[in-house]
Each structure stands twice: as C-alpha cells, then as structure tokens.
Amino acid sequence: MTDKTDNMARIKREIKKRMEVVCEENRWVVAVAMMPPKTTTLHIEK
C-alpha cells in the first residue's frame, strides 16, 4: 500500500511541476488532485 501511495505522490508532483512551468509563463495557476484508483483532476485557473 505504501508503494502505491508513494508512486501516486510522485506522479502528482511530476504532473504539477511540468504544468507549472508552462502555466507560469501566462500567469496561470495549476493544481493536481488524485483520487485513486481512476480519477485525476487538473485544475487550471487564471
């Protein structure tokens, strides 16, 4: 169970890091929410 949690946390950080680089150029804010096992939500706001 811990391995899955660690893996999800790593994936969440990677998604957010990649999106922040793109969004910050245009002054957007990004947030990622993961609800296992099937749902990941990406929130982008101006």
Summary of the structure (lengths in Angstrom):
residues: 46
radius of gyration: 11.8
end to end distance: 36.0
largest distance: 38.1
contacts: 97
relative contact order: 0.19
helix: 52%
strand: 30%
